[in-house]
Amino acid sequence: MDQFQNKLLTLYNRNFGNLEEIIIQLYQKGITTCEIADIIEKMYGSYYSLQTISNMTQVVAKEMDAFHNRPLPSRFVVVNLDATFITVKRGTAQKEALHVLIGITPSGEKYVIDYDIYPNETTLAYKELLNHAKQRDLDDILLFVGD
């Protein structure tokens, strides 16, 4: 038996399309969900509850969690440890150190092993990142490079 299909109205869908991407980008820039709701209402004339915006931003949180917990190759020929200072908004805007571990496998593939933000560039931050990488099966590093 055939199903009825309405040709005039599309099925209800909770896909926010391009607007969802804009909301996620605003969230990544450090704008609060309350501020995002105000921006969307002023720009698009659409009201989204704080919960709806929070649900959209959870996509980013899940992707970040998956990245930080993905399996790693067990061996790297070189691992570069470095940090750069970026502006972080937590109530007020301030500079904090984005620590990054980048590795090269024996086959020449480049990996961002892990990253995290700390108030300052410290050896403790690198130690924590490396310990976390070891928990994800990183076993052997032939050479460390850092400044």
The first five atom37 places (N, CA, C, CB, O) and aatype in JSON, in Angstrom:
{
  "aatype": [12, 3, 5, 13, 5, 2, 11, 10, 10, 16, 10, 18, 2, 1, 2, 13, 7, 2, 10, 6, 6, 9, 9, 9, 5, 10, 18, 5, 11, 7, 9, 16, 16, 4, 6, 9, 0, 3, 9, 9, 6, 11, 12, 18, 7, 15, 18, 18, 15, 10, 5, 16, 9, 15, 2, 12, 16, 5, 19, 19, 0, 11, 6, 12, 3, 0, 13, 8, 2, 1, 14, 10, 14, 15, 1, 13, 19, 19, 19, 2, 10, 3, 0, 16, 13, 9, 16, 19, 11, 1, 7, 16, 0, 5, 11, 6, 0, 10, 8, 19, 10, 9, 7, 9, 16, 14, 15, 7, 6, 11, 18, 19, 9, 3, 18, 3, 9, 18, 14, 2, 6, 16, 16, 10, 0, 18, 11, 6, 10, 10, 2, 8, 0, 11, 5, 1, 3, 10, 3, 3, 9, 10, 10, 13, 19, 7, 3],
  "atom_mask": [
    [1, 1, 1, 1, 1],
    [1, 1, 1, 1, 1],
    [1, 1, 1, 1, 1],
    [1, 1, 1, 1, 1],
    [1, 1, 1, 1, 1],
    [1, 1, 1, 1, 1],
    [1, 1, 1, 1, 1],
    [1, 1, 1, 1, 1],
    [1, 1, 1, 1, 1],
    [1, 1, 1, 1, 1],
    [1, 1, 1, 1, 1],
    [1, 1, 1, 1, 1],
    [1, 1, 1, 1, 1],
    [1, 1, 1, 1, 1],
    [1, 1, 1, 1, 1],
    [1, 1, 1, 1, 1],
    [1, 1, 1, 0, 1],
    [1, 1, 1, 1, 1],
    [1, 1, 1, 1, 1],
    [1, 1, 1, 1, 1],
    [1, 1, 1, 1, 1],
    [1, 1, 1, 1, 1],
    [1, 1, 1, 1, 1],
    [1, 1, 1, 1, 1],
    [1, 1, 1, 1, 1],
    [1, 1, 1, 1, 1],
    [1, 1, 1, 1, 1],
    [1, 1, 1, 1, 1],
    [1, 1, 1, 1, 1],
    [1, 1, 1, 0, 1],
    [1, 1, 1, 1, 1],
    [1, 1, 1, 1, 1],
    [1, 1, 1, 1, 1],
    [1, 1, 1, 1, 1],
    [1, 1, 1, 1, 1],
    [1, 1, 1, 1, 1],
    [1, 1, 1, 1, 1],
    [1, 1, 1, 1, 1],
    [1, 1, 1, 1, 1],
    [1, 1, 1, 1, 1],
    [1, 1, 1, 1, 1],
    [1, 1, 1, 1, 1],
    [1, 1, 1, 1, 1],
    [1, 1, 1, 1, 1],
    [1, 1, 1, 0, 1],
    [1, 1, 1, 1, 1],
    [1, 1, 1, 1, 1],
    [1, 1, 1, 1, 1],
    [1, 1, 1, 1, 1],
    [1, 1, 1, 1, 1],
    [1, 1, 1, 1, 1],
    [1, 1, 1, 1, 1],
    [1, 1, 1, 1, 1],
    [1, 1, 1, 1, 1],
    [1, 1, 1, 1, 1],
    [1, 1, 1, 1, 1],
    [1, 1, 1, 1, 1],
    [1, 1, 1, 1, 1],
    [1, 1, 1, 1, 1],
    [1, 1, 1, 1, 1],
    [1, 1, 1, 1, 1],
    [1, 1, 1, 1, 1],
    [1, 1, 1, 1, 1],
    [1, 1, 1, 1, 1],
    [1, 1, 1, 1, 1],
    [1, 1, 1, 1, 1],
    [1, 1, 1, 1, 1],
    [1, 1, 1, 1, 1],
    [1, 1, 1, 1, 1],
    [1, 1, 1, 1, 1],
    [1, 1, 1, 1, 1],
    [1, 1, 1, 1, 1],
    [1, 1, 1, 1, 1],
    [1, 1, 1, 1, 1],
    [1, 1, 1, 1, 1],
    [1, 1, 1, 1, 1],
    [1, 1, 1, 1, 1],
    [1, 1, 1, 1, 1],
    [1, 1, 1, 1, 1],
    [1, 1, 1, 1, 1],
    [1, 1, 1, 1, 1],
    [1, 1, 1, 1, 1],
    [1, 1, 1, 1, 1],
    [1, 1, 1, 1, 1],
    [1, 1, 1, 1, 1],
    [1, 1, 1, 1, 1],
    [1, 1, 1, 1, 1],
    [1, 1, 1, 1, 1],
    [1, 1, 1, 1, 1],
    [1, 1, 1, 1, 1],
    [1, 1, 1, 0, 1],
    [1, 1, 1, 1, 1],
    [1, 1, 1, 1, 1],
    [1, 1, 1, 1, 1],
    [1, 1, 1, 1, 1],
    [1, 1, 1, 1, 1],
    [1, 1, 1, 1, 1],
    [1, 1, 1, 1, 1],
    [1, 1, 1, 1, 1],
    [1, 1, 1, 1, 1],
    [1, 1, 1, 1, 1],
    [1, 1, 1, 1, 1],
    [1, 1, 1, 0, 1],
    [1, 1, 1, 1, 1],
    [1, 1, 1, 1, 1],
    [1, 1, 1, 1, 1],
    [1, 1, 1, 1, 1],
    [1, 1, 1, 0, 1],
    [1, 1, 1, 1, 1],
    [1, 1, 1, 1, 1],
    [1, 1, 1, 1, 1],
    [1, 1, 1, 1, 1],
    [1, 1, 1, 1, 1],
    [1, 1, 1, 1, 1],
    [1, 1, 1, 1, 1],
    [1, 1, 1, 1, 1],
    [1, 1, 1, 1, 1],
    [1, 1, 1, 1, 1],
    [1, 1, 1, 1, 1],
    [1, 1, 1, 1, 1],
    [1, 1, 1, 1, 1],
    [1, 1, 1, 1, 1],
    [1, 1, 1, 1, 1],
    [1, 1, 1, 1, 1],
    [1, 1, 1, 1, 1],
    [1, 1, 1, 1, 1],
    [1, 1, 1, 1, 1],
    [1, 1, 1, 1, 1],
    [1, 1, 1, 1, 1],
    [1, 1, 1, 1, 1],
    [1, 1, 1, 1, 1],
    [1, 1, 1, 1, 1],
    [1, 1, 1, 1, 1],
    [1, 1, 1, 1, 1],
    [1, 1, 1, 1, 1],
    [1, 1, 1, 1, 1],
    [1, 1, 1, 1, 1],
    [1, 1, 1, 1, 1],
    [1, 1, 1, 1, 1],
    [1, 1, 1, 1, 1],
    [1, 1, 1, 1, 1],
    [1, 1, 1, 1, 1],
    [1, 1, 1, 1, 1],
    [1, 1, 1, 1, 1],
    [1, 1, 1, 1, 1],
    [1, 1, 1, 0, 1],
    [1, 1, 1, 1, 1]
  ],
  "atom_positions": [
    [[0.84, -1.17, 0.0], [0.0, 0.0, 0.0], [0.89, 1.24, 0.0], [-0.96, -0.01, 1.21], [1.85, 1.31, 0.76]],
    [[0.58, 2.21, -0.83], [1.36, 3.44, -0.94], [1.09, 4.35, 0.26], [1.03, 4.17, -2.24], [0.0, 4.37, 0.82]],
    [[2.14, 5.09, 0.64], [1.98, 6.06, 1.71], [1.57, 7.39, 1.11], [3.28, 6.21, 2.52], [1.96, 7.74, 0.0]],
    [[0.78, 8.13, 1.88], [0.37, 9.46, 1.46], [1.57, 10.4, 1.54], [-0.8, 9.99, 2.32], [2.28, 10.41, 2.55]],
    [[1.8, 11.19, 0.5], [2.86, 12.19, 0.51], [2.27, 13.53, 0.13], [4.0, 11.79, -0.46], [1.69, 13.69, -0.95]],
    [[2.41, 14.48, 1.02], [1.91, 15.82, 0.77], [2.91, 16.55, -0.12], [1.68, 16.59, 2.09], [4.08, 16.66, 0.23]],
    [[2.47, 17.04, -1.26], [3.36, 17.73, -2.2], [3.5, 19.21, -1.87], [2.83, 17.57, -3.63], [4.43, 19.87, -2.36]],
    [[2.61, 19.75, -1.04], [2.64, 21.17, -0.73], [3.52, 21.49, 0.48], [1.25, 21.67, -0.48], [4.24, 22.49, 0.48]],
    [[3.46, 20.65, 1.5], [4.18, 20.91, 2.73], [5.23, 19.82, 2.95], [3.21, 20.98, 3.93], [4.95, 18.63, 2.79]],
    [[6.42, 20.24, 3.31], [7.45, 19.26, 3.62], [7.24, 18.74, 5.03], [8.87, 19.87, 3.46], [6.6, 19.39, 5.86]],
    [[7.79, 17.58, 5.3], [7.7, 17.01, 6.63], [8.43, 17.91, 7.63], [8.28, 15.6, 6.66], [9.43, 18.54, 7.3]],
    [[7.9, 17.95, 8.86], [8.55, 18.72, 9.91], [9.92, 18.11, 10.18], [7.69, 18.76, 11.2], [10.06, 16.9, 10.3]],
    [[10.91, 18.97, 10.27], [12.27, 18.51, 10.45], [12.99, 19.45, 11.41], [13.01, 18.42, 9.09], [12.9, 20.67, 11.26]],
    [[13.69, 18.9, 12.4], [14.42, 19.75, 13.34], [15.85, 20.0, 12.86], [14.45, 19.11, 14.74], [16.77, 20.1, 13.67]],
    [[16.02, 20.11, 11.57], [17.31, 20.45, 10.99], [17.37, 21.96, 10.82], [17.55, 19.71, 9.63], [16.54, 22.54, 10.13]],
    [[18.35, 22.58, 11.45], [18.43, 24.03, 11.43], [19.28, 24.55, 10.28], [18.99, 24.51, 12.73], [19.43, 25.76, 10.12]],
    [[19.83, 23.63, 9.48], [20.57, 24.03, 8.28], [21.71, 24.98, 8.58], [0.0, 0.0, 0.0], [22.46, 24.78, 9.53]],
    [[21.84, 26.0, 7.75], [22.93, 26.95, 7.83], [22.92, 27.73, 9.15], [22.87, 27.91, 6.66], [23.98, 28.09, 9.67]],
    [[21.75, 27.99, 9.69], [21.65, 28.72, 10.95], [22.34, 27.95, 12.08], [20.18, 28.98, 11.3], [22.97, 28.54, 12.96]],
    [[22.23, 26.64, 12.04], [22.89, 25.82, 13.05], [24.41, 26.0, 12.97], [22.51, 24.33, 12.86], [25.08, 26.07, 14.0]],
    [[24.95, 26.06, 11.77], [26.39, 26.28, 11.6], [26.8, 27.64, 12.16], [26.78, 26.18, 10.12], [27.85, 27.76, 12.79]],
    [[25.99, 28.65, 11.93], [26.28, 29.99, 12.44], [26.28, 29.98, 13.97], [25.24, 31.02, 11.91], [27.17, 30.56, 14.6]],
    [[25.3, 29.33, 14.56], [25.21, 29.25, 16.02], [26.44, 28.54, 16.59], [23.92, 28.51, 16.45], [26.99, 28.98, 17.6]],
    [[26.87, 27.47, 15.96], [28.05, 26.74, 16.42], [29.3, 27.6, 16.31], [28.23, 25.43, 15.62], [30.14, 27.6, 17.2]],
    [[29.43, 28.35, 15.22], [30.59, 29.23, 15.05], [30.59, 30.33, 16.11], [30.6, 29.84, 13.65], [31.65, 30.68, 16.64]],
    [[29.43, 30.89, 16.41], [29.35, 31.91, 17.46], [29.76, 31.32, 18.81], [27.92, 32.49, 17.55], [30.49, 31.95, 19.58]],
    [[29.3, 30.11, 19.08], [29.63, 29.43, 20.33], [31.13, 29.17, 20.42], [28.85, 28.1, 20.44], [31.73, 29.34, 21.48]],
    [[31.74, 28.76, 19.3], [33.18, 28.5, 19.29], [33.99, 29.77, 19.53], [33.59, 27.88, 17.96], [35.12, 29.7, 20.01]],
    [[33.41, 30.92, 19.21], [34.09, 32.2, 19.44], [33.96, 32.66, 20.89], [33.53, 33.26, 18.5], [34.51, 33.7, 21.26]],
    [[33.23, 31.89, 21.71], [33.11, 32.23, 23.12], [31.88, 33.04, 23.47], [0.0, 0.0, 0.0], [31.78, 33.55, 24.59]],
    [[30.95, 33.16, 22.55], [29.72, 33.91, 22.81], [28.76, 33.0, 23.58], [29.07, 34.43, 21.48], [28.59, 31.84, 23.21]],
    [[28.14, 33.52, 24.62], [27.26, 32.7, 25.46], [25.97, 32.36, 24.72], [26.95, 33.44, 26.77], [25.61, 33.01, 23.74]],
    [[25.28, 31.33, 25.21], [24.02, 30.92, 24.58], [22.98, 32.03, 24.66], [23.47, 29.65, 25.24], [22.18, 32.21, 23.74]],
    [[22.99, 32.79, 25.75], [22.05, 33.91, 25.9], [22.34, 34.99, 24.85], [22.15, 34.52, 27.32], [21.42, 35.51, 24.22]],
    [[23.62, 35.31, 24.66], [24.0, 36.3, 23.65], [23.67, 35.8, 22.24], [25.5, 36.63, 23.76], [23.24, 36.58, 21.39]],
    [[23.88, 34.51, 22.0], [23.56, 33.93, 20.68], [22.07, 34.06, 20.4], [24.0, 32.45, 20.61], [21.68, 34.42, 19.3]],
    [[21.24, 33.75, 21.4], [19.79, 33.86, 21.23], [19.4, 35.28, 20.84], [19.05, 33.44, 22.52], [18.57, 35.48, 19.95]],
    [[19.99, 36.28, 21.5], [19.71, 37.68, 21.17], [20.14, 38.02, 19.75], [20.41, 38.61, 22.16], [19.41, 38.68, 19.01]],
    [[21.33, 37.57, 19.35], [21.85, 37.84, 18.01], [20.93, 37.24, 16.95], [23.28, 37.3, 17.85], [20.59, 37.9, 15.97]],
    [[20.55, 35.98, 17.13], [19.69, 35.29, 16.15], [18.34, 35.98, 16.04], [19.5, 33.8, 16.54], [17.81, 36.14, 14.94]],
    [[17.79, 36.39, 17.17], [16.48, 37.06, 17.14], [16.58, 38.4, 16.42], [15.96, 37.27, 18.58], [15.69, 38.75, 15.64]],
    [[17.64, 39.16, 16.67], [17.8, 40.46, 16.01], [18.09, 40.32, 14.52], [18.92, 41.25, 16.68], [17.58, 41.09, 13.71]],
    [[18.91, 39.33, 14.16], [19.3, 39.2, 12.75], [18.26, 38.5, 11.9], [20.6, 38.45, 12.66], [18.02, 38.88, 10.75]],
    [[17.62, 37.47, 12.45], [16.73, 36.63, 11.67], [15.26, 36.76, 12.06], [17.14, 35.21, 11.79], [14.38, 36.26, 11.36]],
    [[15.0, 37.44, 13.17], [13.62, 37.58, 13.62], [13.05, 36.29, 14.17], [0.0, 0.0, 0.0], [11.84, 36.18, 14.37]],
    [[13.9, 35.31, 14.42], [13.47, 34.02, 14.96], [13.95, 33.89, 16.39], [14.0, 32.84, 14.09], [15.08, 34.24, 16.72]],
    [[13.06, 33.39, 17.24], [13.44, 33.18, 18.63], [13.79, 31.71, 18.82], [12.31, 33.61, 19.59], [13.02, 30.82, 18.46]],
    [[14.96, 31.46, 19.39], [15.36, 30.11, 19.78], [15.6, 30.13, 21.28], [16.64, 29.63, 18.99], [16.3, 31.01, 21.79]],
    [[15.04, 29.18, 21.97], [15.22, 29.12, 23.42], [16.69, 28.81, 23.73], [14.29, 28.06, 24.06], [17.42, 28.29, 22.89]],
    [[17.08, 29.14, 24.95], [18.45, 28.84, 25.37], [18.72, 27.34, 25.3], [18.7, 29.37, 26.79], [19.83, 26.92, 24.99]],
    [[17.69, 26.54, 25.6], [17.85, 25.09, 25.55], [18.1, 24.61, 24.12], [16.61, 24.39, 26.13], [18.93, 23.73, 23.9]],
    [[17.38, 25.19, 23.15], [17.57, 24.8, 21.75], [18.98, 25.14, 21.31], [16.54, 25.51, 20.84], [19.64, 24.34, 20.65]],
    [[19.45, 26.33, 21.66], [20.81, 26.73, 21.29], [21.83, 25.84, 22.0], [21.06, 28.22, 21.65], [22.83, 25.44, 21.4]],
    [[21.57, 25.53, 23.25], [22.46, 24.64, 23.98], [22.52, 23.26, 23.32], [21.99, 24.5, 25.44], [23.59, 22.66, 23.24]],
    [[21.37, 22.76, 22.85], [21.34, 21.47, 22.15], [22.21, 21.51, 20.9], [19.9, 21.09, 21.78], [22.91, 20.54, 20.6]],
    [[22.15, 22.61, 20.17], [22.96, 22.74, 18.96], [24.45, 22.77, 19.29], [22.58, 24.02, 18.19], [25.26, 22.15, 18.59]],
    [[24.81, 23.47, 20.36], [26.22, 23.58, 20.71], [26.77, 22.27, 21.28], [26.43, 24.71, 21.71], [27.98, 22.07, 21.3]],
    [[25.89, 21.4, 21.74], [26.34, 20.1, 22.23], [27.0, 19.28, 21.12], [25.17, 19.33, 22.82], [27.8, 18.39, 21.4]],
    [[26.65, 19.58, 19.87], [27.29, 18.92, 18.74], [28.79, 19.16, 18.8], [26.7, 19.44, 17.39], [29.58, 18.25, 18.59]],
    [[29.18, 20.4, 19.08], [30.59, 20.76, 19.17], [31.24, 20.0, 20.32], [30.77, 22.29, 19.36], [32.33, 19.45, 20.17]],
    [[30.58, 19.97, 21.45], [31.14, 19.3, 22.62], [31.36, 17.81, 22.34], [30.22, 19.48, 23.84], [32.38, 17.25, 22.74]],
    [[30.42, 17.18, 21.66], [30.55, 15.75, 21.33], [31.69, 15.52, 20.35], [29.24, 15.21, 20.75], [32.44, 14.55, 20.49]],
    [[31.82, 16.4, 19.36], [32.91, 16.26, 18.39], [34.27, 16.45, 19.06], [32.75, 17.28, 17.25], [35.22, 15.72, 18.76]],
    [[34.36, 17.42, 19.97], [35.62, 17.64, 20.69], [35.96, 16.44, 21.56], [35.53, 18.92, 21.54], [37.11, 16.02, 21.62]],
    [[34.97, 15.9, 22.24], [35.19, 14.73, 23.09], [35.67, 13.55, 22.25], [33.91, 14.37, 23.85], [36.59, 12.83, 22.65]],
    [[35.04, 13.34, 21.1], [35.44, 12.25, 20.21], [36.89, 12.45, 19.74], [34.49, 12.15, 19.0], [37.66, 11.49, 19.68]],
    [[37.25, 13.69, 19.42], [38.62, 13.98, 18.97], [39.62, 13.67, 20.08], [38.75, 15.45, 18.54], [40.64, 13.01, 19.84]],
    [[39.34, 14.13, 21.29], [40.27, 13.96, 22.41], [40.37, 12.51, 22.88], [39.86, 14.83, 23.56], [41.3, 12.17, 23.62]],
    [[39.45, 11.66, 22.48], [39.46, 10.27, 22.93], [39.62, 9.27, 21.81], [38.2, 9.98, 23.68], [39.48, 8.06, 22.03]],
    [[39.92, 9.74, 20.59], [40.1, 8.82, 19.47], [41.39, 8.03, 19.66], [40.11, 9.58, 18.12], [42.32, 8.52, 20.3]],
    [[41.46, 6.81, 19.11], [42.69, 6.03, 19.22], [43.82, 6.71, 18.44], [42.46, 4.59, 18.69], [43.6, 7.38, 17.43]],
    [[45.03, 6.51, 18.92], [46.2, 7.09, 18.27], [47.11, 5.98, 17.74], [46.98, 7.99, 19.25], [47.06, 4.85, 18.23]],
    [[47.93, 6.31, 16.75], [48.98, 5.35, 16.37], [49.88, 5.12, 17.58], [49.82, 5.87, 15.14], [50.05, 6.02, 18.4]],
    [[50.44, 3.95, 17.71], [51.25, 3.65, 18.89], [52.65, 4.26, 18.81], [51.37, 2.16, 19.08], [53.33, 4.4, 19.83]],
    [[53.07, 4.64, 17.59], [54.45, 5.14, 17.44], [54.49, 6.41, 16.6], [55.33, 4.06, 16.79], [53.82, 6.53, 15.57]],
    [[55.3, 7.36, 17.07], [55.57, 8.58, 16.33], [57.08, 8.76, 16.22], [54.91, 9.83, 17.01], [57.81, 8.52, 17.19]],
    [[57.53, 9.17, 15.07], [58.95, 9.44, 14.87], [59.32, 10.75, 15.56], [59.3, 9.5, 13.37], [60.35, 10.84, 16.24]],
    [[58.47, 11.76, 15.39], [58.71, 13.08, 15.98], [57.41, 13.58, 16.59], [59.24, 14.08, 14.91], [56.34, 13.41, 16.02]],
    [[57.52, 14.2, 17.75], [56.39, 14.9, 18.36], [56.85, 16.32, 18.68], [55.86, 14.16, 19.64], [57.83, 16.52, 19.39]],
    [[56.12, 17.28, 18.16], [56.4, 18.69, 18.41], [55.44, 19.19, 19.48], [56.26, 19.53, 17.1], [54.22, 19.04, 19.37]],
    [[56.0, 19.78, 20.53], [55.2, 20.36, 21.6], [55.32, 21.87, 21.48], [55.68, 19.86, 23.02], [56.42, 22.41, 21.46]],
    [[54.19, 22.56, 21.4], [54.23, 24.01, 21.27], [52.95, 24.61, 21.84], [54.43, 24.43, 19.8], [51.95, 23.93, 22.02]],
    [[53.02, 25.89, 22.1], [51.84, 26.63, 22.59], [51.8, 27.98, 21.92], [51.88, 26.78, 24.15], [52.83, 28.56, 21.57]],
    [[50.6, 28.47, 21.74], [50.4, 29.82, 21.23], [49.34, 30.47, 22.1], [49.98, 29.82, 19.71], [48.43, 29.79, 22.6]],
    [[49.44, 31.75, 22.29], [48.48, 32.44, 23.14], [47.31, 32.94, 22.31], [49.15, 33.61, 23.89], [47.49, 33.59, 21.28]],
    [[46.11, 32.61, 22.79], [44.88, 33.02, 22.11], [43.99, 33.76, 23.12], [44.14, 31.79, 21.51], [44.14, 33.6, 24.33]],
    [[43.09, 34.55, 22.59], [42.15, 35.25, 23.46], [40.99, 34.32, 23.8], [41.62, 36.56, 22.79], [40.35, 33.76, 22.91]],
    [[40.75, 34.15, 25.09], [39.69, 33.28, 25.58], [38.7, 34.14, 26.36], [40.25, 32.12, 26.47], [39.1, 34.97, 27.17]],
    [[37.42, 33.94, 26.1], [36.4, 34.72, 26.79], [35.75, 33.85, 27.87], [35.33, 35.25, 25.8], [35.01, 32.91, 27.57]],
    [[36.05, 34.18, 29.11], [35.42, 33.53, 30.27], [35.02, 34.64, 31.22], [36.4, 32.48, 30.97], [35.72, 34.93, 32.2]],
    [[33.91, 35.25, 30.92], [33.52, 36.44, 31.66], [34.2, 37.66, 31.06], [0.0, 0.0, 0.0], [33.54, 38.57, 30.56]],
    [[35.52, 37.66, 31.12], [36.29, 38.71, 30.45], [37.24, 38.06, 29.45], [37.09, 39.58, 31.5], [37.56, 36.88, 29.57]],
    [[37.67, 38.82, 28.48], [38.61, 38.3, 27.48], [40.02, 38.34, 28.06], [38.54, 39.12, 26.16], [40.45, 39.36, 28.61]],
    [[40.73, 37.23, 27.94], [42.11, 37.17, 28.42], [42.91, 36.22, 27.54], [42.15, 36.71, 29.9], [42.34, 35.36, 26.86]],
    [[44.21, 36.37, 27.55], [45.11, 35.52, 26.77], [45.45, 34.28, 27.58], [46.4, 36.28, 26.36], [45.83, 34.36, 28.75]],
    [[45.3, 33.11, 26.94], [45.69, 31.85, 27.56], [46.46, 31.03, 26.53], [44.45, 31.06, 28.08], [46.39, 31.29, 25.33]],
    [[47.2, 30.04, 27.02], [48.08, 29.24, 26.16], [47.35, 28.02, 25.61], [49.33, 28.81, 26.93], [46.87, 27.17, 26.36]],
    [[47.27, 27.94, 24.29], [46.74, 26.76, 23.61], [47.93, 25.83, 23.36], [45.99, 27.13, 22.26], [48.76, 26.11, 22.51]],
    [[47.99, 24.73, 24.11], [49.07, 23.75, 23.99], [48.68, 22.73, 22.93], [49.37, 23.06, 25.36], [47.55, 22.24, 22.92]],
    [[49.62, 22.41, 22.04], [49.34, 21.47, 20.95], [50.47, 20.46, 20.85], [49.16, 22.22, 19.61], [51.65, 20.81, 20.94]],
    [[50.09, 19.19, 20.67], [51.05, 18.13, 20.37], [50.8, 17.68, 18.94], [50.92, 16.92, 21.39], [49.7, 17.22, 18.61]],
    [[51.81, 17.8, 18.09], [51.7, 17.36, 16.7], [52.75, 16.28, 16.48], [51.88, 18.56, 15.69], [53.92, 16.48, 16.8]],
    [[52.32, 15.15, 15.94], [53.24, 14.04, 15.72], [53.32, 13.63, 14.27], [0.0, 0.0, 0.0], [52.4, 13.86, 13.49]],
    [[54.44, 13.01, 13.92], [54.63, 12.45, 12.58], [54.9, 10.96, 12.76], [55.8, 13.16, 11.8], [55.8, 10.56, 13.49]],
    [[54.1, 10.14, 12.06], [54.22, 8.69, 12.15], [55.4, 8.21, 11.3], [52.91, 8.0, 11.69], [55.92, 8.97, 10.49]],
    [[55.82, 6.95, 11.46], [56.9, 6.41, 10.62], [56.57, 6.47, 9.12], [57.18, 4.98, 11.03], [57.49, 6.52, 8.3]],
    [[55.3, 6.45, 8.76], [54.93, 6.53, 7.34], [54.84, 7.97, 6.84], [53.59, 5.83, 7.11], [54.54, 8.2, 5.67]],
    [[55.1, 8.94, 7.72], [55.11, 10.35, 7.32], [53.8, 11.08, 7.5], [0.0, 0.0, 0.0], [53.7, 12.25, 7.13]],
    [[52.79, 10.43, 8.08], [51.5, 11.09, 8.32], [51.63, 12.04, 9.5], [50.38, 10.05, 8.57], [52.27, 11.73, 10.51]],
    [[50.99, 13.21, 9.36], [51.01, 14.21, 10.43], [49.7, 14.12, 11.21], [51.22, 15.65, 9.86], [48.63, 14.06, 10.61]],
    [[49.79, 14.1, 12.53], [48.64, 14.01, 13.42], [48.65, 15.14, 14.43], [48.62, 12.65, 14.14], [49.7, 15.48, 14.98]],
    [[47.5, 15.73, 14.66], [47.34, 16.55, 15.86], [46.97, 15.54, 16.94], [46.23, 17.71, 15.69], [45.85, 15.03, 16.98]],
    [[47.91, 15.26, 17.8], [47.72, 14.24, 18.83], [46.7, 14.72, 19.86], [49.05, 13.9, 19.53], [45.76, 14.01, 20.19]],
    [[46.9, 15.93, 20.34], [45.98, 16.48, 21.33], [46.25, 17.98, 21.5], [46.11, 15.74, 22.7], [47.27, 18.5, 21.05]],
    [[45.32, 18.64, 22.15], [45.47, 20.06, 22.45], [44.63, 20.38, 23.67], [45.06, 20.95, 21.24], [43.68, 19.67, 23.99]],
    [[44.98, 21.45, 24.34], [44.18, 21.94, 25.46], [44.62, 23.36, 25.79], [44.31, 21.0, 26.7], [45.7, 23.8, 25.4]],
    [[43.77, 24.05, 26.51], [44.05, 25.44, 26.89], [44.37, 25.48, 28.38], [42.85, 26.37, 26.54], [43.64, 24.94, 29.21]],
    [[45.47, 26.15, 28.7], [45.9, 26.36, 30.08], [46.19, 27.85, 30.24], [47.16, 25.47, 30.44], [46.45, 28.54, 29.26]],
    [[46.15, 28.35, 31.47], [46.41, 29.78, 31.67], [47.78, 30.23, 31.17], [46.28, 30.12, 33.14], [47.93, 31.33, 30.64]],
    [[48.8, 29.36, 31.33], [50.17, 29.69, 30.92], [50.8, 28.49, 30.24], [51.02, 30.13, 32.15], [50.31, 27.37, 30.36]],
    [[51.89, 28.73, 29.51], [52.63, 27.63, 28.92], [53.48, 27.0, 30.02], [53.53, 28.12, 27.71], [54.36, 27.65, 30.58]],
    [[53.21, 25.72, 30.31], [53.92, 25.05, 31.4], [54.28, 23.62, 31.0], [53.07, 25.04, 32.67], [53.64, 23.02, 30.14]],
    [[55.32, 23.1, 31.64], [55.69, 21.7, 31.41], [54.62, 20.77, 31.95], [57.06, 21.39, 32.06], [54.41, 19.68, 31.41]],
    [[53.94, 21.18, 33.01], [52.86, 20.36, 33.57], [51.75, 20.15, 32.53], [52.28, 21.03, 34.84], [51.18, 19.06, 32.44]],
    [[51.44, 21.18, 31.76], [50.42, 21.05, 30.72], [50.83, 20.01, 29.69], [50.17, 22.41, 30.03], [50.02, 19.17, 29.3]],
    [[52.08, 20.06, 29.24], [52.57, 19.07, 28.27], [52.56, 17.67, 28.87], [53.99, 19.43, 27.8], [52.21, 16.7, 28.2]],
    [[52.93, 17.57, 30.14], [52.93, 16.27, 30.81], [51.52, 15.68, 30.85], [53.5, 16.4, 32.25], [51.33, 14.49, 30.59]],
    [[50.53, 16.51, 31.16], [49.14, 16.04, 31.18], [48.68, 15.59, 29.8], [48.21, 17.15, 31.71], [48.02, 14.56, 29.66]],
    [[49.03, 16.36, 28.76], [48.66, 15.98, 27.4], [49.32, 14.66, 27.0], [49.05, 17.09, 26.41], [48.68, 13.81, 26.38]],
    [[50.59, 14.5, 27.34], [51.29, 13.25, 27.0], [50.74, 12.06, 27.78], [52.79, 13.4, 27.28], [50.61, 10.97, 27.22]],
    [[50.42, 12.26, 29.05], [49.81, 11.16, 29.82], [48.47, 10.75, 29.23], [49.62, 11.59, 31.29], [48.15, 9.56, 29.16]],
    [[47.7, 11.73, 28.8], [46.42, 11.42, 28.17], [46.64, 10.66, 26.86], [45.61, 12.71, 27.9], [45.89, 9.74, 26.54]],
    [[47.66, 11.04, 26.1], [47.98, 10.34, 24.85], [48.41, 8.9, 25.13], [49.09, 11.09, 24.07], [48.08, 7.99, 24.36]],
    [[49.16, 8.68, 26.21], [49.57, 7.32, 26.57], [48.36, 6.45, 26.89], [50.53, 7.34, 27.77], [48.36, 5.25, 26.58]],
    [[47.34, 7.03, 27.49], [46.11, 6.28, 27.79], [45.38, 5.89, 26.52], [45.19, 7.11, 28.69], [44.54, 4.99, 26.53]],
    [[45.7, 6.57, 25.42], [45.07, 6.29, 24.12], [46.01, 5.49, 23.23], [44.66, 7.6, 23.43], [45.95, 5.6, 22.01]],
    [[46.88, 4.7, 23.84], [47.76, 3.73, 23.18], [49.03, 4.29, 22.57], [47.01, 3.05, 22.12], [49.74, 3.56, 21.88]],
    [[49.36, 5.55, 22.79], [50.65, 6.07, 22.34], [51.72, 5.42, 23.19], [50.71, 7.65, 22.44], [51.7, 5.5, 24.42]],
    [[52.68, 4.76, 22.53], [53.65, 3.96, 23.25], [55.09, 4.39, 23.03], [53.49, 2.53, 22.86], [55.92, 4.28, 23.94]],
    [[55.41, 4.88, 21.82], [56.81, 5.11, 21.49], [56.97, 6.42, 20.72], [57.37, 3.94, 20.67], [56.31, 6.64, 19.71]],
    [[57.86, 7.28, 21.2], [58.2, 8.54, 20.52], [59.72, 8.58, 20.42], [57.63, 9.81, 21.3], [60.42, 8.48, 21.43]],
    [[60.23, 8.71, 19.19], [61.67, 8.7, 18.99], [62.33, 10.05, 19.29], [61.99, 8.3, 17.58], [63.45, 10.09, 19.79]],
    [[61.62, 11.16, 18.99], [62.21, 12.48, 19.17], [61.14, 13.49, 19.56], [62.93, 12.93, 17.9], [60.09, 13.57, 18.94]],
    [[61.44, 14.26, 20.61], [60.59, 15.39, 21.0], [61.22, 16.67, 20.49], [60.38, 15.44, 22.55], [62.44, 16.83, 20.54]],
    [[60.39, 17.59, 19.99], [60.86, 18.9, 19.57], [60.01, 19.94, 20.28], [60.78, 19.07, 18.0], [58.78, 19.87, 20.26]],
    [[60.66, 20.9, 20.9], [59.94, 21.96, 21.6], [60.82, 23.2, 21.69], [0.0, 0.0, 0.0], [62.01, 23.15, 21.41]],
    [[60.21, 24.28, 22.09], [61.01, 25.51, 22.25], [61.1, 25.91, 23.7], [60.42, 26.65, 21.42], [61.73, 26.92, 24.02]]
  ]
}
